[in-house]
Amino acid sequence: MKGFDLNTLVRESVQKLQPYSSARDEYVSDGSEMLFLDANENPFDNGVNRYPDPYQRSLKLLLAEQKGVSESQILLGNGSDEVLDLIYRAFCEPNQDNIITLPPTYGMYKVLSGINAVENREVLLTDDFEPNVKEILGVVDAKSKLLFICSPNNPTGNSFKKERIEQLLASFSGLVVIDEAYIDFSKDESWLSQLNNYPNLIVTQTLSKAYGLAGIRLGICYASEEIIKVLNKIKPPYNVNQLTQQRALERVLNQDLVNKEIQQILQERDQLITALNNLGFVKKIYPTDANFVLAKVDNANKRYQQLLEKQVVVRNRSTQPLCENTLRFTVGTPDENKKLIATLKELN
């Protein structure tokens, strides 16, 4: 936040851009019975013959009420990956600017930096999987636009210490993107509560994990109204389809069921950790605030192949920095976890 000025971060071409105005931008229905002949749509009603609301107003209203933010502080995207890509495209000048990532972390940050021709400066986490604040700030220069923090982190599962993130928010003059894909499984408070205290803070969340809607692709970006205005300038006009909006609204309205499923996942996670700790080939269980467990084993390639042969698919994370000989276990249903644990006990 030190020396933060949003206007200096926005790409010049984006500042000058006149965004596309769709038919549903120019006329917003108030619910009245109207004859819609403005958008060149097929007039025969089949439930999806009309263009969707380009700003997903009903869903944003509900999310704003639940999260304690303003609707103008929300951007919805076709999965979190579209949200992240929009952030790159709005603020990073290709072949000039750089971003900072903290491996081991979510791999799309690096992929998107390559797609957008933006230098990715990697600063490894410490041995206990925490941000190395001194080294991070040491690689920052005038062209450093974005800092990506995944907390709870994927693939390690841990939440980063609050004071370290606060240091980075206070010292970094670019945008700090905190990816909270797994926040619903964490005991820690979301950084959404700090949006109004840090103008350089962006928080991304998703309906793919705790809400069980990975198939509909719905990512959420929370930030200042000023940042959201910039992102709205460049987003595709109808980036979130009608079926996705409807399904998301139904699920978010059923918060009691979502909370019940989260609690069951957490209970299953504890049982999985207990079982893993009793296996001789498991050398270490890493702390987790997510719906998965990262475990160091004696030989990850061997154990991964053995599980595959028994029709159990886990993730081998051994290629990631600081993750040699690790397997990542997603928490399944009670029946799936019983099968996993029984299968693990058979390995030799």
C-alpha positions, 0 to 999 in steps of 0.5 A: 500500500506504500505509495499506492496509486491505482491510476499508475497501475492501470494499463494506458490502453485500458484507461483509454478504452471505451467498453463494449455496451451490450443491449442489456447494458442499455436497458435494464429490466425492472421486472415489467412485462416488456417486448424485447426486440433490442438484442437480436435474440431468438424470440421463442422461449426455451428458458435460455433464449435471452441473453443473461444479465451481464452484471449478474445483479441478483447473485451479486446482491445475495453475495453482498448481503452474505459477505458484508460488502457492496455490490459494486465491490464484486466481479463475477467470472467464468471460474477464478481463472477468468478473474485472474486473467482479467487482473493481468490484462487490466494492470500488466503491460506485456513485456514490461511489467512483472508479477510475484508468486510464492511457490509452491502455489497454484500453477495458473498464476505462472501460466497466466503470466506466460500467456500475458507476456508478463515476467513472473518473479518467484520467491520460494516459501520458507521451509514451514511454507510461509511467505518470506517477506524480506525476500519478496520485498527485495525483488520488487521494483517499479514494474512490479504490479501484482503479488499473488498470495494463496491462503489457504495455500494450494498445494500445502494446505496451510493459511499464512500468518496474518502479520506477514500478509499485513506486512506485504499489504502495507509495503507493496505499492502494487496490487496484492491478490489473496486467493481464498479458494479454500477459505470456507474450510479454514478457521481464519477470518477472510481478508474480505473484512480488510477490503476497506483498509487496504485499497491495494487488496483484491480477494478472490473466491470460488464456488468450486470447492466448499459450494460443490459447483466446480462444474458451473465455473463461477469465480468471484473477485472482491475489491474496491469499487475503483478496481472493479470498475477497471475490471468491468471495462474489459470483461466479456459482456456475457461472461457468466451464462444464465444457467450458471447464474441460476445454479449459483443463486440456488446454492448460495441461498441454501447456506445451511446445506453448504455449512453442513457439508463443510462440517462433514468434510472437516470431520472426514479430514480429521479422520483421514489425518489420523489414519495417515499418521498411523501408516509407516510409509507416511513421514509427515502430515502438513497442517491444513486449512483446506479440503485436502491433506498434503503428506510426505511419504517414503516414495511418492511415485511408487505410492501414487502408482500403487493407488492408481492400480487400485482405482484410487486417484490422488495427486503427486505433488513431488515436482513442486518446490519444497514438496519432494515425495509428497501426495495430496489427498482430497477429502472425499465422502465418508465411503470414499475415505473408508475406501482410501484408508483401507487401500492405503493400509494394504500398500507395502 
